[in-house]
Amino acid sequence: MPTYSSKKFRLVVAMASAAMIAALVTACGGSASSSPSEDNPYALIQPGTVRVASVGDLKPYAFADGQGDFTGFDVELFKNVAKRAGVDNVVFTGQDFSAILPAVANGQFDVGVAAIGITEKRKETVDFSNGYLAGYLTVLTTKDTGIKDANGLSGKRLGVVQGTLQEAYAAKNFTTANLVRFPDNNSAIAAVNSGSADAHFLDYETAQDYTEQHGLVSVADIPSFDAPAGFAIAKDKTAFKEALNKALAEAMEDGTWKTLYQKWFPGSPMPEQYLPKAEQTATPAPTAAK
């Protein structure tokens, strides 16, 4: 029976190991398709499929329903936009909000969709589509904390979701509050209900849902118009960004955006800038971004 010399054996093992590592990187979502090609014009991780990083508890923007399927305004809007761009297969995966942008930047996902506010700081890490929402921020608390408005947060334990615009806003403007950082809204609301946090700072529309579920009260609705929500995209996906922007503009102009907004935010003021041009006559009024 033939035998390998020690040197030759080590070479074979090294080559096999390298092949295995390459296969694992591709299987785990590494950006193997980093350049556009004829069969993958948007340089997607998996040709023909958009892999989306999102969150599962951001109702009504993006959340998992009773069957574990992702739905919500952002989810339905992005699926519609992706289809217009020529990609029907869209796969959503839940992440902590603070993990979304790093995961998009390093090639684990093609895009981040979770009412993500566009800021200069975030644009250092990823690129963004054009904006599609702007927002109000809300302070929720229980009826017996004694907090009546934002001034009442001094010395109180204020929950924020790590990595969100609310965290940045609170750190800058609620300097006398004691910020308590959470991975998601559900854990923050649980802390408010248990008394381990006095209040939670989150986006307006999501706050409405928690108010109804838990009997919480809103003590401050704060306008924040300078960071509209956009789809987060890796910096090297120019063709993908252009296709999403074109499709997004089409969805706004033909009334699809309006229809989805009315479905998911019934009774809420409608931002004029996202309506068909023929309907842009009212004063803009925003909803929220994280």
Protein Blocks (a to p, Z undefined) as FASTA:
>chain_A
ZZddfklmmmmmmmmmmmmmmmmmmmnopafblbccfklmnopabghiacddddfklcfk
bccdfkopaedjklmmmmmmmmmnopabdcdddddfklmmmmmmnopambdcehiacdfk
lmmmmccdddfbdcdddddddfknopabfklmgopacdddehiaklmmmmmmmmmbccdd
dfbfklmmmmmmnopafbdcddfklmmmmmmmnopacfbdcddfklccdddddfklmmlm
mmmmmmmmmmmmnommmmmmmmmmghiacdfklgcfklmmbccdddddZZ
